[in-house]
Amino acid sequence: MTGVMSRHVVTIGAILLILCGLVPKIGAFITTIPIEVLGGGVIVMFGMVASAGVSMLADVNWNRRNMIIFAVSLSLGLGL
């Protein structure tokens, strides 16, 4: 976690990304990045998300209800 508690940071970031998407020079620069580099970035990103999820699951009180919720969500997530 970054520790940022303000929604304005996310709003400013979203506006910046939208503006960057409207500038053709930035889009042309992004297309010069090799697909292998983007694939490596995606692997790292999903790894970080998965590790954050596992660390959150470590604090869960595992009763029958929570196990069923986890099993259904995991099987739906992996199945789709």
N, C-alpha and C positions, 0 to 999 in steps of 0.2 A: 504494500500500500504506500501511496505517496504522502498521505497525511493531509492532502488538500481537502478542505471542507467547504469550499465555495463553489456554487453552481456557475458562477460567472467565468471561472477558468475554463470549464467545458464549453460554455457558450462562445467565448472568445476563440477557443481552438476550433470549434465548428465553423465559425464565420471565416476564420483564416483559411481553413481547408476548402471551403466553398469558393472563396476568392482565388485561391491557387488553382482550382479546377477550371476557372474561367479565363485563366491566362494561358494562351497557347504555348508560349515558350517553356513554361513549367511542365506542361503535358508532354512536350517534345523531349524534354530532359528525362522525364520518368520513363518514356518508351525506350531510351537508350540503355537502361539497366537490363543486364542479361536475366533471362528467366530463371537461371540457376541461382542467382543471388536473391531474387524474390522468393524462390522456393525455400532457400535456407532461412530467410527472414520469417517466412510463414511457419516453418517447423519450430523455430525458437519461440515465436509468439504463442503457438498452441501449447508448447511445452510449459511456458510460463503460466498460461491459463489453467492447465491441468494441475500443475504443482500448487497453485493457489487454491484450487478446489480441494485437493487432497489435504492441504493444511487446514482448511475450514472443516473438513469432515473429521479431523482428529478431535475436535472439540464437541462433537455431537454425542448426546446421550442415546446410545443405540438400543432402543426398545423395538418391539414388533412393528409398530406403526411406522417408525422412521426407516426401518429396514425395507418395508414394502414400498414406501415412497422412493427410496434410493434405488431399489431394484427396478421399478417401473420406469423411472426417469432414465436410468442407465441403459436399459434395454431399448427404450424408444430412441434415445440419443444415438446409440450405436447402430440401431436398425435403420434409421433414416439416413 
